[in-house]
Amino acid sequence: MKGSKVETEMNQAKKTIKIGVVVDNKAKKTVSVRVERPVRHPLYKKIIKKRKKFLVHDEYEKCKVGDTVKIVETRPLSKRKRWRIQEIVGLSPSETEKENEDKKG
């Protein structure tokens, strides 16, 4: 019994996790997330920010533009959507200001 459980866990691929910022939430249950990663230029050795935009499934439509989110790979949900929101890491600056005003007032 235990051997089969270990084998199934090893057969499953480790899912990629990325952290990015929500840049668009106009579609239903879908947000666009921009992920930045540093890359060293092969000749000039300067660090460059590479940016890529992913379509991400947002089941409960809680994400707002500017939120920092953690996304995880999943099965294909549509033609371009292969990621889903795992958690909201940080709120957008406007949301944080509203919370601070509510606590003061």
C-alpha distances in whole Angstrom, upper triangle without the diagonal:
4,6,6,7,9,10,11,13,15,16,18,21,22,25,28,30,34,37,40,43,43,46,47,45,48,45,43,39,40,41,42,41,43,41,43,42,44,45,48,50,50,54,55,52,53,50,50,48,46,45,43,43,39,39,37,35,36,35,37,40,40,41,45,47,47,43,41,38,34,33,29,29,27,28,31,33,36,38,39,36,33,32,32,33,31,33,37,38,42,44,47,50,52,49,49,53,53,50,53,56,54,53,57,59
4,5,5,6,9,10,11,13,14,16,19,20,23,26,28,32,34,38,41,41,45,45,44,46,44,42,39,39,40,41,39,41,39,41,39,42,42,45,48,47,51,52,49,50,47,47,45,43,43,41,41,38,38,35,34,35,34,36,39,39,40,43,45,45,41,39,35,32,31,28,27,26,27,31,32,36,38,38,35,32,31,31,32,29,31,35,35,39,42,45,48,50,47,47,51,51,48,51,54,52,51,55,57
4,5,5,6,9,10,11,12,15,18,19,22,26,28,31,34,38,41,42,45,45,44,47,44,43,39,39,40,41,39,41,38,40,39,41,41,43,46,46,49,51,48,49,46,46,44,42,42,40,40,37,38,35,34,36,35,37,40,40,41,44,46,45,42,39,36,32,31,28,27,26,26,30,32,35,37,37,35,31,31,31,32,30,32,36,36,40,43,46,49,51,48,48,52,52,50,52,55,54,53,57,59
4,5,5,6,9,10,11,13,16,18,21,24,26,30,33,36,39,40,43,43,42,44,42,40,37,37,38,39,37,39,37,39,38,40,41,43,46,45,49,51,48,48,45,45,43,41,41,38,38,35,35,33,32,34,33,35,38,38,39,42,44,44,41,38,35,31,29,26,25,24,24,27,29,32,34,34,32,29,29,29,30,28,31,35,35,39,42,45,48,50,47,47,51,51,49,51,54,53,53,56,58
4,5,5,6,9,10,11,15,16,18,22,24,27,30,33,36,37,40,40,39,42,39,38,34,34,35,36,35,36,34,36,35,38,39,41,44,44,48,49,46,46,43,43,41,39,38,36,36,33,33,30,29,31,30,32,35,35,36,39,41,41,37,35,31,28,26,23,22,21,22,25,27,31,33,32,30,27,26,26,27,25,27,31,32,36,38,41,44,46,44,44,48,48,45,48,51,49,49,52,54
4,6,5,6,9,10,13,14,17,20,22,26,29,32,36,37,40,40,39,42,40,38,35,35,35,36,34,35,33,35,33,36,36,39,41,41,45,46,43,44,41,41,39,37,37,35,35,32,33,30,30,31,31,33,36,36,36,39,41,40,37,34,31,27,26,22,22,21,22,26,28,31,33,32,30,27,26,26,27,25,27,31,31,35,38,41,44,46,44,43,47,48,45,47,51,49,49,52,54
4,5,5,6,9,12,14,17,20,23,26,30,33,36,37,40,40,40,42,40,38,35,34,35,36,34,35,33,35,33,36,36,38,41,40,44,46,43,43,41,40,39,37,37,34,35,32,32,30,30,32,31,34,36,36,37,40,41,41,38,35,32,28,26,23,21,21,21,24,27,30,31,31,29,26,26,26,28,25,29,32,33,36,39,42,45,47,45,45,49,49,47,49,52,51,51,54,56
4,5,5,6,10,12,15,18,21,24,28,31,34,34,37,37,36,39,36,35,31,31,32,33,31,33,31,33,32,34,35,38,40,40,44,45,42,43,40,39,37,35,35,32,32,29,29,27,26,28,28,30,33,33,33,37,38,38,35,33,29,26,24,20,19,17,18,21,24,27,28,28,26,22,23,23,25,23,26,30,30,34,37,39,43,44,42,43,46,46,45,47,50,49,49,52,54
4,5,5,8,9,12,16,18,22,25,28,31,32,35,35,35,37,35,34,30,30,30,31,29,31,28,30,29,32,32,35,38,38,41,43,40,40,37,37,35,33,32,30,30,27,28,25,25,27,26,29,31,31,31,35,36,35,32,30,26,23,21,18,17,16,17,21,23,26,28,27,25,21,21,21,22,20,23,27,27,31,34,36,40,42,39,40,43,44,42,44,47,46,46,49,51
4,5,7,9,12,15,18,22,25,28,32,33,35,36,36,38,36,35,32,31,31,32,30,31,28,30,28,30,31,33,36,35,39,41,38,38,36,35,34,32,32,30,30,27,28,26,26,28,28,31,33,33,33,36,37,36,34,31,27,24,22,18,17,17,18,22,24,27,28,28,26,22,22,22,24,22,25,28,29,32,35,38,41,43,41,41,45,45,44,46,49,48,48,51,53
4,6,9,12,15,18,22,25,28,31,32,35,35,35,37,35,34,30,30,30,31,29,30,28,30,29,31,31,33,36,35,39,41,38,39,36,36,34,31,31,29,29,26,27,25,25,27,27,30,32,33,33,36,37,36,34,31,28,24,22,18,16,16,16,19,22,25,26,25,24,20,20,22,24,22,25,29,29,33,36,38,41,43,41,42,46,46,44,47,50,49,49,52,54
4,6,9,12,15,19,22,25,28,29,31,32,31,34,31,30,27,26,27,27,26,27,25,27,26,29,29,32,34,34,38,39,37,37,34,33,31,29,28,26,26,23,23,22,21,24,24,27,29,29,29,32,33,33,30,28,24,21,18,14,13,12,13,16,19,22,23,22,20,17,17,18,20,18,22,25,26,30,32,34,38,40,38,38,42,42,41,43,46,45,45,49,50
4,6,9,12,16,19,22,25,26,29,29,29,32,30,29,26,25,25,25,23,24,22,24,22,25,25,28,30,30,34,36,33,33,30,30,28,25,25,23,23,20,21,20,20,23,23,26,28,28,27,30,31,31,28,25,22,18,16,12,10,11,12,15,18,21,21,20,19,15,15,16,18,17,21,24,24,28,30,32,36,38,36,37,40,41,40,42,45,44,44,47,49
4,6,9,13,16,19,23,24,27,28,28,31,29,28,25,24,23,23,21,22,19,21,20,22,23,26,29,29,33,34,31,31,28,27,25,23,23,21,21,19,20,18,19,21,22,25,26,26,25,28,29,28,25,22,19,15,14,10,9,11,13,16,19,21,22,21,19,15,14,15,16,15,18,21,21,25,27,29,33,35,33,33,37,38,36,39,42,41,41,44,46
4,6,10,13,16,19,20,23,24,24,27,25,25,21,20,20,19,17,19,16,18,18,21,22,25,28,28,32,33,30,30,27,26,23,21,20,18,18,15,17,15,16,18,19,22,23,23,22,25,25,25,22,19,16,12,10,7,6,8,10,13,16,18,19,17,15,11,10,11,13,12,15,18,18,22,24,26,29,32,30,30,34,35,34,36,39,38,39,42,43
4,7,10,13,17,18,21,22,22,25,24,24,21,19,18,17,15,15,13,15,14,17,18,22,24,25,29,30,27,26,23,22,19,17,17,15,15,13,15,13,15,17,19,22,22,22,20,23,23,22,20,17,14,10,8,6,6,9,12,14,16,18,19,16,14,11,9,11,12,11,14,16,17,20,22,24,27,29,28,29,32,33,32,34,37,37,37,40,42
4,7,10,14,15,18,20,20,23,23,23,19,18,16,16,13,13,11,13,13,16,18,21,24,26,29,29,27,26,22,21,18,17,16,14,14,12,14,12,14,15,18,20,20,19,17,20,20,19,16,13,10,7,6,5,7,10,14,16,17,19,20,17,15,12,9,10,10,9,11,13,13,16,19,20,23,26,25,25,28,29,28,30,33,33,33,36,38
4,7,10,12,15,17,18,21,21,22,19,17,14,13,10,10,7,9,10,13,16,19,22,24,27,27,24,23,19,18,15,14,12,11,11,10,13,11,14,15,18,20,19,18,16,18,17,16,14,11,8,6,5,7,9,12,16,17,18,19,20,17,15,13,10,11,10,10,11,12,11,14,17,18,21,23,22,23,26,27,27,28,31,32,32,35,37
4,7,10,13,15,17,20,20,21,19,16,14,12,9,9,6,8,10,13,16,20,22,25,28,27,25,23,19,17,14,14,12,11,12,11,13,12,14,15,18,19,18,16,14,15,14,13,11,7,6,5,6,9,12,15,19,19,20,21,22,18,16,15,12,12,10,10,10,10,8,10,13,14,17,20,19,19,22,24,23,25,28,28,29,31,33
4,7,9,12,14,17,18,19,17,15,11,10,6,5,4,7,10,13,16,20,22,25,28,27,25,22,19,17,13,12,10,9,9,9,12,11,14,14,17,18,17,15,12,13,11,10,8,6,6,7,8,11,13,16,20,20,20,20,21,17,15,15,12,12,10,12,11,10,9,10,12,12,15,17,17,18,21,22,22,24,26,27,28,30,32
4,6,9,11,15,16,18,16,14,10,8,5,5,7,9,12,15,19,22,24,27,30,28,26,24,20,18,14,14,11,11,10,10,12,11,14,13,17,17,15,14,10,10,8,6,6,5,6,9,10,14,16,19,22,21,21,21,22,18,16,17,14,13,11,13,12,10,10,9,10,9,12,14,14,15,18,19,20,21,24,25,26,28,29
4,6,7,11,13,14,13,10,7,6,4,6,9,12,15,19,22,25,27,30,32,31,30,27,24,21,17,16,13,12,9,10,10,9,12,11,15,15,12,11,7,7,5,5,5,6,7,10,11,14,16,18,21,20,19,19,20,16,15,16,13,12,11,13,12,10,11,11,10,9,12,13,13,15,18,19,19,22,23,24,26,28,29
4,7,10,12,14,14,11,8,6,6,7,10,12,16,19,22,25,26,29,32,31,29,26,23,20,17,16,12,11,9,10,10,11,14,13,17,17,14,14,10,8,5,6,8,10,11,14,14,17,19,20,23,21,20,19,20,16,15,17,15,15,14,17,16,14,15,14,13,11,13,14,15,17,19,20,21,23,25,26,27,29,30
4,6,8,11,11,9,6,5,7,9,13,16,19,23,25,28,29,32,35,34,33,30,27,24,20,19,15,14,10,10,9,10,12,12,15,15,12,13,9,8,6,9,10,12,13,15,15,18,19,20,22,20,18,17,18,15,14,17,15,15,14,17,17,15,17,16,14,13,15,15,16,19,20,20,22,24,25,26,28,30,31
4,6,8,8,6,4,7,9,12,15,19,22,25,28,31,33,36,38,37,36,33,30,27,23,22,18,16,13,12,10,10,10,9,12,12,8,10,7,7,7,10,11,13,13,16,15,18,19,19,21,19,17,16,18,15,14,16,15,14,13,16,16,14,17,16,14,13,16,16,15,18,20,20,21,24,25,25,27,30,30
4,7,9,8,7,9,12,15,18,21,25,28,30,34,35,38,40,39,38,36,33,30,26,24,20,18,15,14,12,12,12,12,14,14,10,12,11,10,10,13,14,17,17,19,18,21,21,21,22,20,18,16,17,16,15,18,17,16,16,19,19,18,20,20,18,16,19,18,18,21,23,22,24,27,27,27,30,32,32
4,6,5,7,9,13,16,19,22,26,29,31,35,36,38,41,40,39,37,34,31,27,25,21,19,15,13,10,11,10,10,12,13,10,13,12,12,12,16,16,18,17,19,17,19,20,19,19,17,14,13,14,13,12,15,15,14,15,19,19,18,21,21,20,19,22,21,20,24,26,25,26,29,30,29,32,34,34
4,5,8,11,15,18,21,24,28,31,33,37,38,41,43,43,42,39,36,33,30,28,24,21,17,15,12,11,9,8,9,10,8,11,11,12,14,17,17,19,17,19,17,19,19,18,19,17,13,13,15,15,13,16,15,14,14,17,18,18,21,21,20,20,23,22,21,24,26,25,26,29,30,29,31,34,34
4,7,11,13,17,19,23,26,29,31,35,37,39,42,42,40,38,35,32,28,26,23,20,16,14,10,8,6,5,5,7,6,9,10,12,14,16,15,17,15,16,14,16,16,15,16,15,11,12,15,14,11,13,12,10,10,14,15,15,18,19,18,18,22,22,20,23,25,24,25,28,29,28,30,33,33
4,7,10,13,16,19,22,26,28,32,33,36,38,38,37,35,31,28,25,23,19,16,13,10,7,6,5,5,8,10,8,10,9,11,12,15,14,15,13,14,12,14,14,14,15,13,11,11,13,11,8,11,10,9,10,13,14,14,18,18,17,17,21,21,20,23,25,24,25,28,30,29,31,34,34
4,6,10,13,16,19,23,25,29,30,33,36,35,34,31,28,25,22,20,16,14,10,8,6,5,7,7,10,11,9,10,8,9,9,11,11,12,11,12,11,13,15,15,17,15,13,13,14,12,10,12,10,9,9,13,13,13,15,16,15,14,18,18,17,20,22,22,23,26,27,27,29,32,32
4,7,10,13,16,20,22,26,27,29,32,32,30,28,25,22,18,16,12,10,6,6,5,6,9,10,13,15,12,13,10,10,9,11,11,12,11,12,11,14,14,16,17,16,14,14,14,11,10,12,10,11,11,14,15,14,16,16,16,15,18,19,19,21,23,23,24,27,29,29,31,33,34
4,6,10,13,17,19,23,24,27,30,29,28,25,22,19,15,14,10,8,6,5,6,7,10,11,15,16,14,14,10,11,9,9,9,9,8,10,9,12,13,15,17,17,16,16,16,13,11,12,10,10,10,13,13,12,13,13,14,13,16,18,18,19,22,23,23,26,28,28,30,32,33
4,7,10,13,16,19,21,24,26,25,24,22,18,15,12,10,7,6,4,6,9,10,14,15,18,20,17,17,13,13,11,10,11,10,10,11,11,14,15,17,20,19,19,19,18,14,14,14,12,13,13,15,15,14,14,14,15,14,17,19,19,20,23,24,25,27,29,30,31,33,34
4,7,10,13,17,18,21,24,23,21,19,16,13,10,8,6,5,6,8,11,12,15,16,20,21,19,19,15,16,14,12,12,10,10,10,10,12,14,17,19,19,20,20,20,16,15,14,12,14,13,15,15,14,14,14,16,16,18,20,21,21,24,26,26,28,30,31,32,34,36
4,7,10,13,15,18,21,20,18,16,12,10,6,6,5,7,9,11,15,15,19,20,24,25,23,22,19,18,16,14,14,12,12,13,13,15,17,20,23,22,23,23,23,19,18,18,16,17,17,18,18,17,15,16,18,17,19,22,22,22,25,27,27,28,31,32,33,35,37
4,6,10,13,15,18,18,15,13,10,8,6,5,7,9,12,13,17,18,21,23,26,27,26,25,22,22,20,18,17,15,15,14,14,16,17,21,23,23,25,25,24,21,20,19,17,19,19,19,19,19,17,18,20,20,22,25,25,25,28,30,30,31,34,35,35,37,40
4,7,10,13,15,14,12,10,6,6,5,6,9,12,15,17,21,22,25,26,30,31,29,28,25,25,23,20,20,17,18,17,18,20,20,24,27,27,28,29,28,24,24,23,21,23,22,23,23,22,20,21,23,23,24,27,28,27,30,32,32,33,36,37,37,39,41
4,6,9,12,12,9,8,6,5,6,7,10,13,16,19,22,24,27,29,32,34,32,31,28,28,26,23,24,21,21,20,20,21,22,25,28,28,30,30,28,25,25,24,23,25,25,25,26,25,24,24,27,26,27,30,31,31,33,36,36,36,39,41,41,43,45
4,6,9,8,5,6,4,6,9,10,14,16,20,22,26,27,31,33,36,38,36,35,32,32,29,27,27,24,25,24,24,25,25,29,31,31,33,33,32,28,29,27,26,29,29,29,29,29,27,27,30,29,30,33,34,34,36,39,39,39,42,44,44,45,48
4,6,6,5,5,6,7,10,11,14,17,21,23,27,29,33,34,38,40,38,37,34,33,31,28,29,27,27,27,27,27,27,31,33,32,34,34,32,29,30,29,28,31,31,31,32,32,30,30,32,31,32,35,36,36,38,41,41,41,44,46,46,47,50
4,6,6,8,10,11,14,14,17,20,23,26,29,31,35,37,40,42,40,40,37,36,34,32,32,30,30,29,29,29,29,32,34,33,36,35,33,30,31,30,30,33,33,34,34,34,32,33,35,35,36,39,40,40,42,44,45,45,48,50,50,51,54
4,6,8,11,12,16,16,20,22,26,29,32,34,38,40,43,45,43,43,39,39,36,34,35,32,33,32,32,33,32,36,37,37,39,39,36,33,34,33,33,36,36,37,38,37,35,36,38,37,37,40,42,42,43,46,47,47,49,52,52,53,55
4,6,9,10,14,16,19,22,26,29,32,34,38,39,43,45,43,42,38,38,35,32,33,31,32,32,32,33,33,36,38,38,40,39,37,34,35,34,34,36,36,37,37,36,34,34,36,35,35,38,40,39,41,44,45,44,47,49,49,50,53
4,6,9,13,14,18,21,25,27,31,32,36,38,41,43,41,40,36,36,33,31,31,29,30,29,29,30,31,34,36,36,38,38,36,33,34,33,32,34,34,34,34,34,31,32,34,33,33,37,38,37,39,42,42,42,45,47,47,48,51
4,6,10,12,16,19,23,25,29,31,34,36,39,40,38,37,34,33,30,28,29,26,27,27,28,29,30,33,36,36,37,37,35,32,32,31,30,32,32,32,32,31,29,29,31,30,30,33,35,34,36,39,39,39,42,44,44,45,47
4,7,10,13,16,20,22,26,27,31,32,36,37,35,34,30,30,27,24,25,22,24,23,24,26,26,30,33,33,34,34,33,29,29,28,27,29,28,29,29,28,25,25,27,27,27,30,32,31,33,36,36,36,39,41,41,42,44
4,6,10,13,16,19,23,25,28,30,33,34,32,32,28,27,24,22,23,21,22,22,22,24,25,28,31,30,31,31,30,26,26,26,25,27,26,27,27,26,24,24,26,25,25,28,30,30,31,34,35,35,37,39,40,41,43
4,6,10,13,16,20,21,25,26,30,31,29,28,24,23,21,18,19,17,18,19,19,21,22,25,28,27,28,28,27,23,23,23,21,23,23,24,24,22,21,21,22,21,22,25,26,26,28,31,31,32,34,36,37,38,40
4,7,10,13,17,19,22,24,28,29,27,27,23,23,20,19,19,17,18,18,17,19,19,23,25,24,25,25,23,20,20,20,19,21,21,22,23,22,21,21,23,22,23,26,27,27,30,32,32,33,36,37,38,40,42
4,7,10,14,15,19,21,24,26,24,24,20,20,17,16,17,15,15,16,15,17,18,21,23,22,23,22,21,17,17,17,16,18,18,20,21,20,19,19,20,19,21,23,24,25,27,29,30,31,33,35,36,38,39
4,7,10,12,16,18,22,24,22,22,18,19,16,16,16,15,14,14,13,15,15,17,19,18,19,18,17,13,14,14,13,16,16,18,19,19,19,19,21,20,22,24,25,26,28,30,30,32,34,35,36,38,40
4,7,9,13,15,19,21,18,19,16,16,14,14,14,14,13,14,12,14,14,16,18,16,16,16,15,11,11,12,11,13,14,17,18,17,18,18,19,18,21,22,23,24,27,28,29,31,32,33,35,37,38
4,6,10,12,16,18,16,17,14,15,14,15,14,13,12,12,9,11,11,13,14,13,13,12,12,8,8,8,8,10,11,14,16,16,17,18,19,18,22,23,23,25,27,28,29,31,33,33,35,37,38
4,7,10,13,15,13,15,13,14,14,15,15,14,13,13,10,12,11,12,13,11,10,10,10,7,5,7,7,8,10,14,15,16,18,19,19,19,22,23,23,25,27,28,28,31,33,33,34,37,38
4,6,10,12,11,12,11,13,13,14,13,13,10,10,8,9,9,10,12,11,9,10,12,9,6,7,5,5,7,10,12,13,15,17,17,17,21,22,21,23,26,26,26,29,31,31,32,35,36
4,6,9,9,11,10,13,14,16,15,15,12,12,9,10,10,10,11,10,8,10,12,11,7,8,6,4,6,10,12,13,16,18,18,19,22,23,21,24,27,26,26,29,31,30,32,35,35
4,6,5,7,7,10,13,15,13,13,11,11,10,12,13,12,14,14,11,13,16,14,11,12,9,6,6,9,10,11,14,16,15,16,20,20,18,21,24,23,23,26,28,27,28,31,32
4,6,8,10,13,16,18,16,16,14,14,13,13,15,13,14,15,12,14,17,16,13,13,11,8,8,10,11,13,16,18,18,19,23,23,20,23,26,24,24,27,29,27,29,32,33
4,6,8,12,15,17,15,16,14,15,14,16,18,17,18,18,15,17,20,19,16,17,15,11,10,12,11,12,16,17,16,17,21,20,18,20,23,21,21,24,26,24,26,29,29
4,6,8,11,14,12,14,13,15,14,16,18,18,19,19,16,17,20,18,15,17,14,12,10,13,12,11,15,15,14,15,18,18,15,18,21,19,19,23,24,23,25,28,28
4,7,10,12,10,12,11,13,14,16,19,19,21,21,19,20,23,21,18,19,16,13,10,12,10,9,12,12,11,12,15,15,12,15,18,16,16,19,21,20,21,24,25
4,7,9,7,9,8,11,12,15,18,18,21,20,18,19,21,19,16,17,14,12,9,11,10,7,11,10,9,9,13,13,11,14,16,16,16,19,21,20,22,25,25
4,6,6,9,10,14,15,18,20,21,24,23,21,21,23,20,18,20,17,15,12,15,13,10,12,11,8,7,11,10,9,12,14,14,15,18,19,19,21,23,24
4,6,9,11,14,15,19,21,22,25,24,22,22,23,20,18,20,17,16,14,16,15,12,13,11,9,7,10,10,10,13,14,15,16,19,20,21,23,25,25
4,6,9,13,15,18,21,23,26,25,24,24,25,22,20,21,18,17,14,16,14,11,11,9,7,4,7,8,9,11,13,14,15,17,19,20,21,23,25
4,6,10,12,16,19,21,24,24,22,23,24,21,19,20,16,15,12,13,10,7,8,6,5,4,8,10,9,10,13,14,14,16,19,19,20,23,24
4,7,10,14,17,19,22,23,22,23,24,21,18,18,15,14,11,11,9,6,5,5,6,7,10,13,12,12,15,17,16,18,21,22,22,25,26
4,6,10,13,15,19,19,19,20,22,19,16,15,12,10,7,8,6,4,5,7,9,10,14,16,14,15,18,19,19,21,23,24,24,27,29
4,7,10,13,17,18,18,20,21,18,15,14,10,9,6,6,5,6,7,10,12,14,17,19,18,18,22,23,22,24,27,27,27,30,32
4,7,9,13,14,14,16,18,15,12,10,6,6,5,5,7,9,10,13,15,16,20,22,20,21,25,25,25,27,30,29,30,33,35
4,6,10,12,13,15,17,14,11,9,6,6,6,6,9,12,13,16,18,20,24,25,24,25,28,29,28,30,33,33,33,36,38
4,7,9,11,13,14,12,10,6,5,7,9,9,13,16,17,20,22,23,27,28,27,28,32,32,31,34,36,36,37,40,41
4,6,8,11,13,12,9,6,5,7,10,11,14,17,19,22,24,25,29,30,28,30,33,33,33,35,38,37,38,41,42
4,6,9,11,11,9,6,8,9,13,14,18,20,23,25,27,28,32,33,31,33,36,36,36,38,41,40,41,44,45
4,6,7,8,6,5,8,10,14,16,19,21,24,26,27,28,32,33,31,33,36,36,36,39,41,40,42,45,46
4,7,8,5,6,8,9,13,15,18,20,23,25,26,26,30,31,29,31,35,34,34,37,39,38,40,43,43
4,6,5,7,10,12,15,18,21,22,25,27,27,27,31,31,30,33,35,35,35,38,40,39,41,44,45
4,6,8,12,14,17,20,23,24,27,28,29,28,32,32,32,34,37,37,37,40,42,41,43,46,47
4,6,9,12,15,18,21,21,24,25,25,25,29,29,29,31,34,34,35,37,39,39,41,43,44
4,6,8,11,14,17,18,21,22,23,23,27,27,27,29,32,32,32,35,37,36,38,41,41
4,7,11,13,16,18,20,22,23,24,27,29,28,29,32,33,32,35,37,37,38,41,42
4,7,9,12,14,16,18,20,21,24,26,24,26,29,29,29,32,34,34,35,38,39
4,6,9,11,14,16,17,19,23,24,22,24,27,27,26,29,31,31,32,35,36
4,6,8,10,13,14,16,19,21,19,20,24,23,23,26,28,27,28,31,33
4,7,9,13,14,17,20,22,20,20,24,24,23,25,28,27,28,31,33
4,6,9,11,14,17,19,16,17,21,21,19,22,25,24,24,27,29
4,6,7,10,14,15,13,13,17,17,16,18,21,21,21,24,26
4,7,10,13,15,13,13,16,17,16,18,21,21,21,24,26
4,7,9,11,10,9,13,14,13,14,17,18,18,21,23
4,6,8,6,6,10,11,10,12,15,15,16,18,20
4,6,5,6,9,10,11,13,15,16,17,19,20
4,5,5,6,9,10,11,13,14,16,17,19
4,5,5,6,9,10,11,13,15,16,17
4,5,5,6,9,10,11,13,15,16
4,5,5,6,9,10,11,13,14
4,5,5,6,9,10,11,12
4,5,5,6,9,10,11
4,5,5,6,9,10
4,5,5,6,9
4,5,5,6
4,6,5
4,6
4
